[in-house]
Amino acid sequence: SMGSGESKVGSSAQSMEVTTVPTSPIAGQKPGTSGLRQKTKTFMSEHYLENFVQSTLDALVAEGVPVKGGTLVISGDGRYHNKTAIQIIIKMAAAAGVGRVWCGDHGLLSTPAMSAVIRTRSRGLAGMAPFGGFILSASHNPGGIDEDFGIKYNCENGGPAPEKVTNLIYTNTTTIKEYKLCCGLPEIDLSAPGSYTLGGGAFRVDVFDCVEDHMGLLQQVFDFGAIKALFAREDFSFVYDGMHGVQGPYAKKIFVDEFGAPASSLMNCEPKEDFGGPASASHGHADPNLTHAVELVARMGLNKEGREIETTSEPPVFGAAADGDADRNMIMGSRFFCSPSDSLAVIVANASCIPYFAAGLKGCARSMPTSCALDRVAEQLGIPYFEVPTGWKFFGNLMDSGTDAFPGKPVYTPFICGEESFGTGGDHVREKDGMFAVLAWLQILAAENPDPAKPIVGVGDVTKKHWEKYGRNYYARYDYEGVDKPAAEKMMAAMVEAQPALIGTTVDGMKIAKADMFEYHDPVDGSVSKNQGVRFIFESGSRFVFRLSGTGVAGATIRMYLEEYAAPDADLTKHAFDVVKPIADIALKISKLTEYTGRTEPSVVT
């Protein structure tokens, strides 16, 4: 291994000798919207990772991407097998003629930080901007030798590869005959920043501080000074749960070093290969929601249903969490949970207090299953808003509209978007960004609390004030995990078939106004995405949606989304899970979910 910090020259050309390894296709290497996810042991099996990486590199060359002599970023969320996989991909990149590889220290980069590095780290230097990056992550899925691993390729805009590219990657995996790597390259020491020049200068690896680029970008979006002043208040208290994912170093640098939060306000901020594993409170599920972020939720004075509990001490004013790769977020106040749908609407409604959005937004968007709370804000602000399928690339197109990628199209940036599955973001990167959402809320709280002599205004106060102006979209999601896939598909097909006859009928006193299978016509690239979710919309504006989710590794997950709108003059104080229960009963009746799947209870309610 090479020592850190030194710039070493490998023993000339011999370390750059290319070895060609014969291989054959491995079934099932089809990347979804979040890349390829499988059991860790599958990725560790012979040729598995290498086949996929070679298929990706070959697809890029075929697409005319300047791989030879170019810059490639390789890092991950720190889960088990991350470090080993990085060393393999470095050797394959060298064999493909890549000129420079960039890695975050310890092999870490959060998913939004990867996007920031691809977009900004070259600082405008000619020929240095990366052509893309490999993110080694299975997001919020558990990590460990018996758990999950994943790999995703992001393009030069810092966003996930478009379908055209992922389809080509998949085609290559079905015909692959060989892969190439430089076996003679030494293992690179990732434990600290350093530069390594190898093969007589033909190839170089740079290891850098994993936080600096993402933080630098966020400092351009937000007013760190104003947030620091909020932290300095005696009556402001704060807690952050990193869930043992990649966010730890980012949380330390931003919250402790920049804002002056005590180190004790960080929970689970040491990245672990198994995210804490079965012994941890979250059982290694680095997924920030009421069910899995057990420690944070209890600390904020709620139970897993979001109902108040007795606490030995007063909960902090503000609490938040990230998932494994830190692209998701959860926002909480003292004895208050702000749902992701509400969080998005509140951030957009208050965006002008954030310097980057001070002149106003030019667009916003939500995924179709996300509540319609955003729509009411956008209508009032008079800005374009979009309802898109689940998957960040649809937001990416809207953010890239009017750039060199889509010239002549309308410009929608500055732009804020989000989804109910705890993802929120802006156009500073092309991924959802867990830190962005937290800083947006802290900026709003700083703006809401200009006078330190007055009592502190918290997350609950801001959200309730929002409901009083716009009304409240009571909302919940039921997840049925590990369901037999053919049964789930039959259920969905039967519902679609039944839809035309159900329009105009009344079920349990509620009249169905609209029912369809959502499809999206992308206004930017012209593509059409079909089968994006079964929708039932009632005359009252309430609705339910069913989707099959593909991010799990075993079986299918049925997601059932429930929403009821209450106008500003209605009762805004009820518990969301209680309010949407009658809609759940109708949805279960129409879908015949129990009949098809044998399930009587959801695995998770959020």
C-alpha atoms as one frame of an Amber mdcrd trajectory, in Angstrom:
protein
   0.000   0.000   0.000   1.169   3.528  -0.677   1.668   5.905   2.223  -0.800
   8.756   2.485   0.068  12.292   1.535   3.088  11.424  -0.583   3.058  11.782
  -4.326   4.650   8.574  -5.530   5.570   7.458  -8.997   4.788   3.812  -9.664
   7.529   1.680 -11.163   7.049   2.986 -14.720   5.021   1.104 -17.285   5.006
  -2.340 -15.684   2.271  -1.350 -13.201   0.112  -0.222 -16.148   0.177  -3.555
 -17.956  -3.389  -4.493 -18.949  -4.718  -7.951 -18.098  -7.696  -9.225 -20.108
  -9.949 -11.596 -18.149 -12.372 -13.832 -20.081 -15.907 -13.779 -18.631 -19.501
 -14.506 -19.618 -22.802 -12.724 -18.982 -24.380 -12.895 -15.517 -28.190 -12.664
 -15.505 -30.053  -9.865 -13.758 -27.594  -6.977 -14.064 -30.305  -4.514 -15.066
 -29.816  -1.166 -13.306 -32.949   0.568 -12.008 -33.379   4.306 -11.362 -31.014
   3.914  -8.390 -28.434   1.711 -10.104 -27.854  -1.999  -9.548 -28.584  -3.411
  -6.068 -28.021  -6.984  -4.973 -26.893  -8.968  -1.960 -23.309  -8.094  -0.980
 -22.223 -11.720  -1.514 -23.541 -11.534  -5.082 -21.323  -8.491  -5.726 -18.375
 -10.351  -4.132 -18.866 -13.370  -6.395 -16.511 -13.953  -9.312 -16.737 -11.398
 -12.168 -19.988  -9.824 -10.863 -18.777  -6.286 -10.118 -16.212  -6.381 -12.950
 -18.812  -7.378 -15.570 -21.046  -4.465 -14.616 -18.223  -1.894 -14.484 -16.790
  -3.019 -17.856 -20.282  -2.930 -19.393 -20.657   0.645 -18.103 -17.242   1.794
 -19.403 -17.977   0.188 -22.798 -21.390   1.906 -22.935 -19.764   5.284 -22.236
 -17.161   4.803 -24.983 -19.943   3.794 -27.422 -21.863   6.973 -26.472 -18.808
   9.099 -27.307 -18.006   9.995 -23.681 -14.326  11.094 -23.404 -13.236   8.217
 -21.130  -9.637   8.090 -22.431  -7.543  10.650 -20.593 -10.629  11.793 -18.658
 -11.427  12.152 -14.948 -13.619   9.596 -13.119 -14.870   9.868  -9.513 -15.175
   6.640  -7.467 -16.537   6.627  -3.889 -19.380   5.280  -1.782 -21.396   5.365
   1.424 -18.921   3.313   3.473 -20.952   0.094   3.575 -19.228  -3.312   3.673
 -17.245  -4.072   0.455 -16.971  -0.334  -0.410 -13.174  -0.142  -0.007 -12.488
  -3.385  -1.894 -14.798  -2.425  -4.776 -13.118   0.995  -5.121  -9.660  -0.629
  -5.568 -11.047  -2.968  -8.272 -12.722  -0.107 -10.165  -9.509   1.989  -9.979
  -7.610  -0.841 -11.700 -10.356  -1.166 -14.353 -10.436   2.608 -14.951  -6.657
   2.568 -15.546  -7.051  -0.246 -18.076  -9.778   1.743 -19.876  -7.344   4.639
 -20.343  -8.871   6.983 -17.751  -6.314   9.693 -16.900  -7.344  10.612 -13.361
  -9.406   9.002 -10.633 -10.779  11.079  -7.749 -11.800   9.509  -4.408 -13.148
  10.987  -1.179 -11.000  10.144   1.839 -11.787   6.727   3.373 -13.550   6.030
   0.061 -16.481   8.133   1.254 -18.722  10.544  -0.649 -22.385  11.085   0.109
 -24.580  10.820  -2.998 -25.188  14.626  -3.130 -21.451  15.215  -2.488 -20.627
  12.981  -5.484 -22.900  15.202  -7.571 -21.177  18.321  -6.178 -17.695  16.901
  -6.917 -18.625  16.036 -10.517 -20.174  19.475 -11.073 -17.737  21.791  -9.279
 -14.414  20.277  -8.147 -12.568  20.992 -11.416 -13.002  24.736 -10.646 -13.267
  25.450 -14.359  -9.832  24.000 -15.220  -9.818  22.872 -18.858 -10.077  19.128
 -19.352 -10.290  18.384 -15.600 -14.067  18.125 -15.193 -15.089  14.497 -14.572
 -17.015  12.685 -17.296 -18.881  10.917 -14.477 -18.667   8.915 -11.298 -19.415
   5.543  -9.710 -21.366   5.717  -6.433 -21.079   2.534  -4.381 -24.260   2.478
  -2.346 -27.548   0.674  -1.837 -28.908   3.861  -0.209 -31.032   3.060   2.869
 -30.832  -0.742   2.443 -28.877  -2.441   5.280 -25.118  -2.996   4.779 -22.894
  -5.958   5.693 -21.673  -9.235   4.226 -25.170 -10.750   4.485 -26.995  -7.562
   3.483 -27.025  -5.325   0.384 -24.553  -3.582  -1.916 -25.089  -1.381  -4.945
 -23.431   0.598  -7.705 -24.765   3.548  -9.669 -23.208   5.572 -12.473 -23.710
   9.365 -12.589 -23.037  11.450 -15.718 -21.121  14.694 -16.285 -24.080  16.788
 -15.015 -23.749  15.006 -11.660 -27.076  13.224 -12.061 -27.986   9.535 -12.496
 -27.389   8.067 -15.960 -30.425   8.459 -18.253 -32.374   5.414 -19.403 -30.662
   5.400 -22.801 -27.322   4.801 -21.044 -28.617   2.305 -18.440 -30.320   0.313
 -21.233 -27.015   0.151 -23.131 -25.169  -0.918 -19.946 -27.700  -3.716 -19.467
 -27.416  -4.844 -23.099 -23.627  -5.006 -22.661 -23.984  -7.189 -19.537 -25.914
  -9.738 -21.630 -23.158 -10.058 -24.270 -19.912  -9.405 -22.319 -16.971 -11.714
 -23.132 -14.046 -10.078 -21.280 -13.022  -7.280 -18.957  -9.720  -5.469 -18.525
  -7.789  -4.310 -15.475  -4.280  -3.224 -14.485  -3.444  -5.935 -11.916   0.009
  -4.458 -11.257  -1.309  -1.226  -9.739  -0.739  -1.006  -5.976  -3.664  -0.618
  -3.564  -4.231   3.105  -3.043  -4.193   4.363   0.559  -7.619   6.012   0.954
  -7.186   6.816   4.671  -6.073  10.434   4.123  -5.818  12.995   1.312  -2.909
  12.433  -1.071  -1.955  12.187  -4.748  -0.509   9.118  -6.455   1.087   9.254
  -9.882   1.402   5.812 -11.459   2.670   4.210 -14.629   5.286   6.894 -15.294
   2.671   9.643 -15.152   0.068   7.948 -17.366  -2.406   7.579 -14.497  -3.089
   9.518 -11.348  -5.297   8.990  -8.281  -6.243  11.940  -6.049  -7.705  11.342
  -2.591  -9.321  14.464  -1.109 -11.380  15.609   1.883 -14.834  14.133   1.218
 -16.681  17.136   2.722 -15.053  20.196   1.142 -16.779  20.353  -2.260 -20.291
  19.726  -1.001 -19.880  22.145   1.907 -18.378  24.785  -0.394 -21.419  24.561
  -2.651 -23.860  24.732   0.282 -22.043  27.841   1.555 -22.946  29.492  -1.760
 -26.626  28.526  -1.357 -27.161  29.380   2.335 -26.172  32.127   4.793 -24.012
  30.139   7.240 -23.548  33.224   9.436 -27.291  33.587  10.080 -27.572  29.887
  10.955 -24.567  30.179  13.288 -26.369  33.009  15.120 -29.400  30.714  15.594
 -27.132  28.056  17.151 -25.670  30.698  19.482 -29.081  31.314  21.093 -29.360
  29.937  24.637 -32.839  28.579  23.904 -31.952  26.807  20.649 -31.171  23.100
  20.980 -30.329  20.663  18.217 -29.830  16.946  17.610 -28.750  15.141  14.433
 -28.805  11.390  13.747 -26.333  10.206  11.077 -27.636   6.607  11.402 -23.992
   5.408  11.084 -24.074   6.253   7.374 -21.804   8.452   5.276 -23.125  11.765
   6.675 -20.976  11.620   9.861 -17.991  13.656   8.583 -20.326  16.183   6.911
 -22.361  16.617  10.118 -19.190  17.196  12.170 -17.726  19.791   9.783 -20.967
  21.706   9.241 -22.907  21.478  12.516 -20.028  21.341  15.012 -17.115  23.129
  13.291 -19.138  25.740  11.338 -22.248  26.344  13.467 -20.786  25.626  16.900
 -23.168  22.829  17.912 -21.820  20.717  20.790 -20.321  17.387  19.621 -22.828
  15.695  21.958 -25.680  16.857  19.684 -24.562  14.340  17.024 -25.951  10.797
  17.307 -24.632   7.788  15.373 -22.247   9.963  13.329 -19.434   7.393  13.018
 -19.780   5.753   9.575 -20.013   1.949   9.973 -19.875  -0.793   7.352 -23.148
  -2.238   8.666 -24.762   1.094   9.711 -24.718  -0.209  13.270 -26.097  -3.627
  12.319 -28.780  -5.708  14.056 -27.572  -4.629  17.522 -28.333  -0.923  16.885
 -31.645   0.791  17.674 -32.343   1.066  13.931 -31.295  -2.589  13.346 -28.936
  -1.300  10.667 -31.773   0.238   8.641 -30.214   3.633   7.908 -33.579   4.926
   6.751 -34.729   8.188   8.379 -38.399   7.669   9.146 -40.585   7.248  12.237
 -40.098   3.462  12.199 -36.325   3.210  11.785 -34.838   6.405  13.288 -35.819
   5.058  16.707 -33.344   7.053  18.832 -34.001  10.429  17.209 -37.787  10.014
  17.263 -37.770   9.122  20.984 -35.402  12.009  21.752 -37.840  14.397  20.010
 -40.706  13.113  22.183 -42.669  10.931  19.746 -43.319   7.235  19.126 -43.171
   5.402  15.791 -46.715   6.550  14.966 -45.649  10.157  15.510 -47.722  10.432
  18.689 -46.445  12.247  21.791 -44.750  10.269  24.581 -43.549  11.131  28.083
 -39.910  12.287  28.085 -37.509  12.653  31.033 -36.125  15.933  29.610 -37.509
  18.631  27.284 -36.906  17.566  23.643 -34.591  19.738  21.486 -36.049  22.540
  19.350 -34.804  20.915  16.145 -33.946  17.345  15.164 -32.979  15.757  11.855
 -31.556  12.557  10.356 -29.936  11.197   7.176 -29.968   7.785   5.504 -26.991
   5.585   4.538 -25.837   7.625   1.534 -27.166  10.925   2.976 -29.473  11.885
   0.123 -32.562  11.529   2.358 -33.617  13.617   5.328 -36.114  13.639   8.177
 -37.150  16.903   9.848 -38.510  17.080  13.389 -39.324  19.701  15.994 -39.979
  19.279  19.686 -42.786  16.657  19.848 -43.433  17.290  16.152 -42.767  15.342
  12.956 -42.829  17.314   9.695 -43.783  14.970   6.858 -41.573  15.193   3.749
 -44.526  16.452   1.679 -45.145  19.291   4.151 -41.412  19.971   4.486 -41.134
  20.510   0.703 -44.129  22.866   0.669 -42.828  24.879   3.658 -39.333  25.222
   2.150 -40.763  26.452  -1.168 -43.153  28.875   0.582 -40.243  30.345   2.603
 -37.461  30.000   0.028 -36.817  33.734  -0.327 -34.992  33.750   3.047 -32.320
  31.483   1.474 -29.746  33.648  -0.412 -29.646  31.422  -3.511 -33.452  31.718
  -3.867 -33.727  35.339  -2.696 -34.850  36.621  -6.126 -37.565  33.953  -6.293
 -37.979  30.459  -7.678 -38.561  29.839 -11.392 -39.972  26.351 -10.870 -40.695
  23.508  -8.456 -41.773  19.889  -8.658 -42.860  16.848  -6.679 -43.142  13.152
  -7.400 -46.708  12.040  -8.170 -47.252  10.164  -4.857 -46.084  13.196  -2.843
 -48.958  15.213  -1.355 -50.442  18.137  -3.266 -49.365  20.627  -0.554 -46.666
  21.954  -2.918 -49.216  22.707  -5.669 -51.096  25.181  -3.474 -47.888  27.077
  -2.685 -46.775  27.173  -6.335 -50.199  28.448  -7.437 -49.991  31.267  -4.880
 -46.396  32.130  -5.903 -47.377  31.994  -9.576 -44.515  29.669 -10.563 -44.564
  26.571 -12.783 -44.892  23.285 -10.873 -44.589  19.741 -12.140 -45.864  16.335
 -11.074 -43.310  13.706 -12.146 -42.812   9.954 -11.738 -40.706   8.729  -8.823
 -37.006   8.943  -9.738 -34.678  11.918  -9.447 -33.758  11.986 -13.164 -37.140
  13.575 -13.993 -36.280  16.503 -11.712 -32.803  16.571 -13.315 -34.305  17.194
 -16.761 -36.360  20.131 -15.436 -33.221  21.588 -13.807 -31.179  21.135 -17.004
 -33.930  22.636 -19.197 -32.555  25.638 -21.099 -28.907  24.619 -20.567 -26.527
  23.209 -23.228 -28.157  19.816 -22.618 -31.614  21.117 -23.679 -31.096  24.449
 -25.480 -34.141  26.521 -26.375 -36.248  25.023 -23.587 -37.613  27.186 -20.724
 -35.353  27.769 -17.712 -36.859  26.569 -14.420 -33.906  27.333 -12.143 -33.618
  28.383  -9.323 -35.638  25.246  -8.578 -36.672  23.178  -5.531 -38.133  19.685
  -5.664 -38.881  16.705  -3.476 -40.634  13.428  -2.871 -42.576  11.830  -0.034
 -39.856   9.212   0.475 -37.787  11.714   2.487 -35.900  13.246  -0.464 -35.593
  17.001  -1.008 -33.256  18.978  -3.256 -32.423  22.024  -5.324 -30.597  22.766
  -8.565 -27.177  23.144  -6.856 -26.716  19.397  -7.485 -28.564  16.717  -9.484
 -29.368  14.361  -6.613 -31.601  14.663  -3.596 -29.612  16.187  -0.765 -30.203
  15.375   2.905 -27.983  18.205   4.135 -29.693  20.758   1.851 -33.094  20.100
   3.460 -31.703  20.476   6.992 -29.917  23.732   6.134 -33.069  25.057   4.426
 -35.024  24.475   7.643 -32.277  26.020   9.778 -32.262  29.070   7.480 -36.066
  29.366   7.831 -35.813  29.086  11.633 -33.039  31.724  11.636 -35.315  34.062
   9.635 -38.305  33.325  11.914 -36.257  34.116  15.031 -34.670  37.544  14.443
 -35.051  38.692  18.079 -33.192  36.594  20.691 -35.315  38.197  23.440 -38.513
  36.650  22.028 -39.523  32.983  22.581 -38.124  30.601  19.983 -40.272  29.731
  16.955 -39.807  26.032  16.117 -40.575  23.533  13.341 -44.115  22.877  14.595
 -44.912  26.607  14.802 -43.701  27.239  11.239 -45.605  24.228   9.849 -48.861
  25.072  11.666 -48.673  28.681  10.415 -48.244  27.217   6.896 -51.398  25.072
   7.297 -53.375  28.089   8.520 -52.535  29.839   5.246 -52.705  26.982   2.700
 -54.721  24.266   4.422 -53.344  20.870   5.398 -52.844  17.776   3.263 -53.214
  14.968   5.793 -50.994  12.200   4.444 -49.651   8.719   5.148 -47.937   5.901
   3.275 -48.399   2.192   3.990 -45.600  -0.123   2.834 -46.184  -3.837   2.333
 -42.665  -5.265   1.992 -41.446  -8.584   0.582 -44.747  -9.339  -1.170 -44.886
 -12.052  -3.834 -44.177 -10.120  -7.053 -46.592 -11.950  -9.425 -49.409 -11.495
  -6.851 -48.639  -7.768  -6.545 -48.598  -7.380 -10.338 -51.946  -9.193 -10.644
 -53.449  -6.857  -8.034 -52.234  -3.765  -9.929 -53.499  -5.068 -13.292 -56.933
  -5.900 -11.834 -57.223  -2.392 -10.359 -56.387  -0.724 -13.689 -58.967  -2.917
 -15.418 -61.609  -1.916 -12.847 -60.897   1.822 -13.025 -63.140   2.969 -15.926
 -66.267   1.452 -14.326 -65.455   2.958 -10.909 -65.332   6.602 -12.098 -68.437
   8.419 -10.867 -69.336   5.717  -8.334 -69.444   6.241  -4.565 -67.544   4.005
  -2.148 -68.117   4.423   1.617 -69.690   7.835   0.999 -66.833   9.146  -1.180
 -67.351   9.793  -4.893 -64.528   8.841  -7.300 -63.934  11.752  -9.723 -60.871
  10.448 -11.540 -59.030   7.126 -11.770 -56.111   6.293 -14.028 -52.642   4.829
 -14.405 -50.278   7.803 -14.198 -48.091   8.426 -17.221 -45.659  11.302 -17.682
 -44.851  13.198 -20.844 -41.505  14.839 -20.122 -41.711  18.474 -21.298 -37.912
  18.672 -21.572 -36.722  15.558 -23.437 -40.073  14.452 -24.873 -39.919  10.972
 -23.355 -43.051   9.175 -22.128 -43.020   7.159 -18.890 -45.971   4.780 -18.552
 -47.265   2.672 -15.632 -46.071   5.092 -12.962 -48.765   4.386 -10.374 -52.496
   3.695 -10.013 -54.403   6.824  -8.961 -57.880   7.305  -7.512 -58.939  10.922
  -6.919 -62.177  11.741  -5.075 -64.471  14.736  -5.639 -63.275  16.217  -2.333
 -59.663  16.327  -3.598 -58.666  13.409  -1.373 -56.882  10.558  -3.137 -55.062
   7.274  -2.879 -52.242   5.899  -5.017 -50.676   2.444  -5.407 -47.142   1.829
  -6.666 -44.871  -1.190  -6.882 -41.373  -0.248  -5.768 -38.258  -1.725  -7.295
 -35.587  -0.559  -4.830 -35.833  -3.626  -2.576 -33.731  -6.722  -3.254 -36.179
  -9.465  -2.166 -39.778  -9.630  -3.428 -41.845  -6.560  -4.268 -42.906  -3.665
  -2.080 -46.452  -2.359  -2.508 -46.698   1.279  -1.498 -50.136   2.716  -0.748
 -50.329   6.509  -0.444 -53.270   8.196   1.279 -54.172  11.871   1.283 -57.013
  14.045   2.556 -57.124  17.823   2.129 -58.401  20.050   4.962 -59.035  23.731
   4.127 -57.489  26.463   6.333 -60.738  26.814   8.321 -61.049  23.056   9.030
 -59.563  21.190  12.020 -55.806  21.157  11.350 -54.815  19.510  14.648 -55.798
  15.885  14.044 -53.323  13.034  13.713 -52.652  12.259  10.037 -52.840   8.463
  10.475 -56.335   8.771  11.985 -57.602  11.134   9.283 -56.562   8.942   6.340
 -57.736   5.644   7.867 -61.158   5.770   6.091 -59.345   6.307   2.773 -57.111
   3.312   3.572 -60.243   1.195   4.111 -61.594   2.228   0.691 -58.206   1.599
  -0.968 -57.949  -1.886   0.563 -61.532  -2.647  -0.533 -60.940  -1.530  -4.150
 -57.472  -3.113  -4.473 -58.406  -6.395  -2.707 -54.845  -6.246  -1.323 -55.444
  -8.816   1.449 -57.070 -11.207  -1.023 -54.135 -10.992  -3.467 -51.221 -10.888
  -1.010 -52.470 -12.435   2.234 -51.311  -9.316   4.106 -53.570  -7.756   6.730
 -51.101  -5.198   8.138 -48.498  -2.936   6.487 -44.782  -3.485   7.351 -44.214
   0.253   7.795 -46.476   3.290   8.091 -44.895   6.732   7.537
